[in-house]
Amino acid sequence: MLLYATTRSSIQRFKVLIGRNLSSSPLSVATEFLHDNLRSTVKKNIIQKITKDDCKLWGIPECDMNDKYVSRYNVKEVLADPFELSAPLLERLNTSIRNDLIGTDHPVLQKAASYFFSDVESGKKVRPMIILLLSRALKNNSAIEARQYRLAQISEMIHTASLFHDDVIDGSVTRRGKPSVHTVFGNKMAILAGDYLLARASIALARLRDVDVVEIMSTIIEHLVKGEVMQLQVPPTYEHNSMLQYYLRKNFYKTASLMANSCKSAAILASVPPNIIQLSYDYGKHIGLAYQLVDDLLDFSLDSATLGKPSLNDLQAGIATAPVLFAAQIYPDVILPLIQRKFRHEGDTEIVLKYIRKTDALSKTKQLAQVHADLAIDAISTIKGDCIYKESLIRLAFHVVERTR
């Protein structure tokens, strides 16, 4: 159904935050101990290992049920506001995408493809915001290069195309507080409009004339497909830790890969050293994982009007997210059978909600998001130099966890 272009991605060097011997692994790994405060409240450490098929195997930091993870950073004192700083840079983003990148002589396709680019206020634009703020932080406040601004546009187009496809697959009727594309134009046109956006993004990407960036950004599209396929399937095992690993790896493909690889590409275009490129990737990856965890949390916490899309949408689509998996850790006999049948029986949703409320599954989900936000701050703080744009990225990590929509 989807005419995605794929590419073989370069193997990324991943940190391994673990205190036990992994010598049996076929790949060499580096180890690093977690900060004492984090280590004291995390049962298992984060494992990141690349296998030959570029499939990330994730271990999940699990916060103790009786303890609360407290951030190591007091970012409320950071005054740099990422939204204020990025506002002038993002002001014309929708207009420039609509006018410069997705013009077509087919009126219906044009209207469908530009559906979310017709309103200046449409969407949070977190992805292009991160790219533009990071680009300035790496260049020490210098003006954004045309190629970096184009990269921000490309990332938003890829993200928007994925929303078109996701809403068809999930049957979502609203998005960003308005009817979803497929409810307005039909499923076929929504899919075609999403494919068209990807095609136009690919053309714009090729015009950046950077082979490494083209390969890295193309990998995002491959990951989006992998993540969607993983989401359609029931996790292959019902052992709790394995299900969490599967869930977080799926989140990386569906959400964090776009942020991580866009940040990496922005760093490459900034011509910074390899270690800064890796730190930029790490920042985007952990911001993306934190962002998706909070999205999954808000799905249980807010109504549809506040979210701008249907609440409990994942449950209704048969998807087990972090709150469900944390509740299953306490009540496996009740919840695991519901996960296996993808909540298809009448009353399954109400049962899951009941047992989530009986546990601290929601707070544990937020704690896990905070762990990743702190890891993002670790990465951006390691980059030398102090500037208002670097501070704004630190504050953005806090906002991702504390956001309410």
C-alpha positions in Angstrom: 0.0 0.0 0.0 2.8 2.4 0.8 5.4 3.2 -1.8 8.2 4.0 0.7 11.7 4.2 -0.5 14.1 2.3 1.8 17.9 2.4 2.2 20.4 0.4 4.1 21.4 2.6 7.1 24.8 3.0 8.5 25.3 1.2 11.9 25.1 3.8 14.6 27.3 3.7 17.6 25.1 3.2 20.7 26.0 3.8 24.3 25.4 0.8 26.6 24.4 1.8 30.1 24.9 -1.4 32.0 26.9 -2.7 34.8 27.2 -6.4 33.8 29.4 -8.3 31.4 28.1 -8.5 27.8 31.2 -10.2 26.5 29.1 -12.9 24.9 27.7 -10.3 22.4 28.9 -10.6 18.9 29.4 -6.9 18.9 31.8 -4.9 20.9 30.1 -2.5 23.4 31.2 0.3 25.7 29.9 0.5 29.2 29.1 3.5 31.4 27.6 3.6 34.9 24.4 5.5 35.5 24.5 8.5 37.8 24.1 7.4 41.5 20.7 9.0 41.8 19.4 7.3 38.7 21.0 4.0 39.6 19.4 3.9 43.0 15.9 4.0 41.5 16.3 1.9 38.4 16.1 -1.9 38.6 17.6 -2.6 35.2 19.9 -0.5 33.1 19.4 0.6 29.5 20.9 -1.8 26.9 21.4 -0.7 23.3 22.8 -3.2 20.9 22.9 -3.2 17.1 22.5 -6.5 15.3 23.5 -7.1 11.8 20.0 -6.5 10.5 20.0 -3.0 12.1 17.4 -4.0 14.6 17.7 -2.3 18.0 17.3 -4.5 21.1 16.2 -2.4 24.0 16.4 -2.9 27.7 14.1 -0.7 29.8 15.0 1.3 32.9 12.3 0.2 35.3 11.6 2.5 38.2 10.8 0.8 41.6 7.1 0.7 42.4 7.8 2.2 45.9 10.3 4.9 44.7 10.0 7.9 42.5 12.6 8.9 40.0 13.5 12.6 40.6 15.2 14.5 37.8 18.8 15.4 38.3 18.2 18.8 36.7 16.3 21.9 37.9 15.5 23.2 34.5 12.8 25.4 35.7 15.5 27.9 36.3 16.5 27.9 32.7 15.0 31.1 31.3 15.5 30.4 27.6 12.1 29.7 26.1 12.4 27.3 23.0 9.0 28.4 21.7 9.8 32.1 21.8 13.2 31.6 20.3 11.9 29.4 17.5 8.8 31.4 16.7 10.5 33.7 14.2 12.1 30.7 12.5 8.9 28.7 12.3 6.6 31.6 11.4 6.8 30.9 7.7 7.4 27.2 7.8 3.9 26.1 6.7 3.7 28.8 4.1 7.0 28.0 2.6 6.3 24.2 2.6 2.9 24.8 0.9 4.2 27.3 -1.7 7.8 26.0 -2.3 7.7 22.3 -1.8 4.3 20.7 -2.4 2.8 22.6 -5.3 0.9 20.5 -7.8 -1.5 21.2 -10.6 -4.0 18.7 -9.3 -6.4 20.7 -7.1 -7.7 17.8 -4.9 -4.2 16.4 -4.3 -2.9 19.9 -3.6 -5.7 20.5 -1.0 -5.1 17.1 0.6 -1.3 17.3 0.8 -1.4 20.9 2.2 -4.2 20.1 4.6 -2.0 20.5 7.7 0.1 23.3 6.2 -2.8 25.7 5.6 -2.9 27.0 9.1 0.1 28.8 10.7 -1.0 27.4 14.1 -1.5 23.8 12.9 0.6 21.4 15.0 3.2 21.8 17.6 6.1 21.7 15.1 8.4 20.2 17.8 10.5 18.4 15.2 11.5 21.4 13.0 11.9 23.4 16.2 14.5 21.1 17.5 16.4 21.1 14.2 16.5 24.9 14.0 17.4 25.4 17.7 20.1 22.8 17.5 21.5 24.3 14.3 21.9 27.6 16.0 23.3 26.1 19.2 26.0 24.2 17.2 26.8 27.3 15.2 27.0 29.5 18.3 24.0 31.7 17.5 24.9 32.2 13.8 22.2 32.5 11.2 20.4 29.3 10.2 21.8 28.1 6.9 19.3 27.6 4.0 20.1 23.8 4.0 19.3 23.5 7.7 16.0 25.3 7.3 15.2 23.0 4.4 16.0 20.1 6.6 13.5 21.3 9.2 10.9 21.5 6.4 11.7 18.0 5.2 11.4 16.6 8.7 7.9 18.1 9.2 6.8 16.8 5.8 7.9 13.3 6.6 6.2 13.5 10.0 2.9 14.8 8.4 3.0 12.1 5.7 3.2 9.5 8.5 0.1 11.0 10.2 -1.8 10.7 7.0 -1.0 7.0 6.8 -1.4 6.3 10.5 -4.8 7.8 10.7 -6.0 5.5 7.8 -4.5 2.5 9.5 -5.9 3.4 12.9 -9.2 4.7 11.7 -8.7 8.0 13.7 -11.4 10.6 12.9 -9.6 13.7 14.2 -6.1 15.0 14.2 -4.8 18.3 15.6 -8.3 19.3 16.6 -9.8 18.9 13.1 -11.1 16.1 11.0 -8.4 13.8 9.9 -7.4 13.8 6.2 -9.0 10.5 5.3 -12.4 11.5 6.8 -12.3 14.6 4.5 -10.8 13.2 1.3 -11.2 9.5 1.7 -8.7 6.7 2.4 -7.2 6.5 -1.1 -6.6 10.2 -1.4 -5.1 10.3 2.1 -2.7 7.6 1.3 -1.8 9.2 -2.1 -1.3 12.6 -0.4 1.0 11.0 2.2 3.0 9.3 -0.6 3.1 12.6 -2.5 4.5 14.4 0.6 7.2 11.7 1.0 8.1 12.1 -2.7 8.4 15.9 -2.5 10.4 15.5 0.7 12.8 13.1 -1.0 13.3 15.6 -3.9 14.1 18.4 -1.5 16.4 16.0 0.4 18.3 15.1 -2.7 18.8 18.8 -3.4 20.7 19.2 -0.2 23.6 17.5 -2.1 24.9 15.7 1.0 25.1 11.9 0.5 25.3 11.2 4.3 22.3 13.3 5.1 20.3 11.7 2.3 21.1 8.2 3.6 20.4 9.1 7.2 17.1 10.9 6.5 16.0 8.1 4.1 16.5 5.6 7.0 13.7 7.4 8.9 11.2 6.3 6.3 12.4 2.7 6.6 12.0 3.0 10.4 8.5 4.4 10.2 7.4 1.4 8.2 9.1 -1.0 10.6 7.5 0.7 13.6 4.0 0.6 12.0 4.4 -3.1 11.3 5.5 -3.8 14.9 2.5 -1.9 16.2 0.1 -4.0 14.1 1.5 -7.1 15.8 1.0 -8.4 19.3 4.4 -8.5 21.1 6.0 -11.9 20.5 6.3 -12.8 24.2 4.2 -12.1 27.2 7.1 -11.8 29.6 6.9 -8.3 31.0 10.4 -7.0 30.4 10.4 -8.4 26.8 7.1 -6.6 26.1 8.6 -3.3 27.3 11.6 -3.8 25.2 9.4 -4.4 22.1 7.3 -1.4 23.0 10.3 1.0 23.4 12.0 -0.2 20.2 8.7 0.3 18.4 8.6 3.9 19.8 12.1 4.5 18.5 11.1 3.5 15.0 7.8 5.4 15.0 8.8 8.6 16.8 12.4 8.9 18.0 14.2 7.9 14.8 12.8 11.0 13.1 14.0 13.3 15.8 17.4 11.5 16.3 18.3 11.3 12.7 17.1 14.8 11.9 19.3 16.1 14.7 22.2 14.1 13.4 21.7 15.5 9.9 21.6 19.0 11.3 24.9 18.4 13.0 26.4 17.1 9.8 25.3 20.1 7.9 26.9 22.3 10.6 30.2 20.6 10.0 30.9 19.7 13.6 33.2 16.9 14.9 31.9 13.3 15.0 31.4 13.3 18.8 29.1 16.3 18.5 27.2 14.6 15.8 26.7 11.6 18.1 25.6 13.8 21.0 23.1 15.5 18.7 21.7 12.1 17.7 21.5 11.1 21.4 19.6 14.3 22.2 17.0 13.7 19.5 16.6 10.0 20.3 15.9 10.5 24.0 13.7 13.5 23.4 11.7 11.4 20.9 11.3 8.5 23.3 10.3 10.8 26.2 7.8 12.5 23.8 6.1 9.3 22.8 5.9 8.1 26.4 4.1 11.3 27.4 1.8 11.0 24.3 0.9 7.5 25.5 0.3 8.8 29.1 -1.9 11.7 27.9 -4.0 9.2 25.9 -5.3 8.0 29.3 -5.3 11.4 31.1 -7.1 13.8 28.8 -10.3 14.1 26.8 -10.5 14.2 23.0 -11.1 17.9 22.9 -7.9 18.7 24.8 -5.8 16.1 23.0 -6.9 17.2 19.5 -7.4 13.5 18.7 -9.5 10.7 20.1 -8.6 9.7 23.7 -8.0 6.0 24.5 -7.2 5.7 20.8 -4.4 3.1 21.4 -6.6 0.8 23.5 -9.4 0.9 21.0 -6.8 0.1 18.2 -5.6 -2.9 20.3 -2.3 -1.3 21.2 -0.7 -1.9 24.6 1.4 1.2 25.6 3.5 1.9 28.7 0.6 2.4 31.2 -0.9 -0.9 30.2 2.4 -2.7 30.4 3.3 -1.3 33.8 -0.2 -2.3 35.1 0.4 -5.8 33.6 3.5 -6.1 35.7 1.3 -6.0 38.8 -1.7 -7.8 37.4 -0.4 -10.1 34.7 -3.1 -12.8 35.0 -5.8 -10.2 34.3 -4.2 -7.9 31.7 -1.9 -10.2 29.6 -4.9 -12.1 28.1 -6.5 -8.8 27.2 -3.2 -7.7 25.4 -3.1 -11.0 23.6 -6.6 -10.5 22.2 -5.9 -6.8 21.6 -8.8 -5.7 23.8 -11.3 -6.9 21.3 -13.9 -8.3 23.7 -16.6 -6.1 25.1 -15.6 -4.5 28.4 -11.8 -5.1 27.9 -11.1 -1.3 27.8 -13.0 -0.8 31.1 -11.1 -3.6 32.8 -7.7 -2.2 31.7 -8.7 1.3 32.9 -9.8 -0.2 36.3 -6.5 -1.9 36.9 -4.4 1.0 35.6 -6.1 3.2 38.3 -5.3 0.6 40.9 -1.5 0.9 40.2 1.0 3.7 39.7 1.3 2.8 36.0 0.7 6.4 34.9 3.3 7.8 37.3 5.8 5.1 36.2 5.2 6.1 32.6 6.0 9.7 33.4 9.1 8.6 35.4 10.4 6.7 32.4 9.8 9.7 30.2 11.8 11.8 32.7 14.7 9.3 32.6 14.9 9.8 28.8 14.5 13.6 29.2 17.5 13.6 31.6 19.5 11.5 29.2 18.7 14.1 26.4 19.9 16.9 28.8 23.0 14.8 29.5 23.7 14.8 25.7 23.1 18.4 25.0 24.9 19.6 28.1 28.0 17.7 27.0 28.3 19.9 23.9 30.8 22.6 24.8 29.8 26.3 24.7 27.0 28.1 26.4 24.4 30.0 24.4 20.7 30.7 24.7 19.8 28.1 22.1 21.5 25.3 24.0 19.7 26.4 27.1 16.4 26.4 25.2 17.0 22.7 24.2 17.5 21.8 27.9 14.2 23.6 28.7 12.5 21.8 25.9 13.4 18.4 27.4 11.6 19.5 30.6 8.6 20.8 28.6 8.3 17.5 26.7 7.7 15.7 30.1 5.5 18.3 31.6 3.3 19.1 28.6 -0.4 18.7 28.9 -1.4 18.1 25.3 
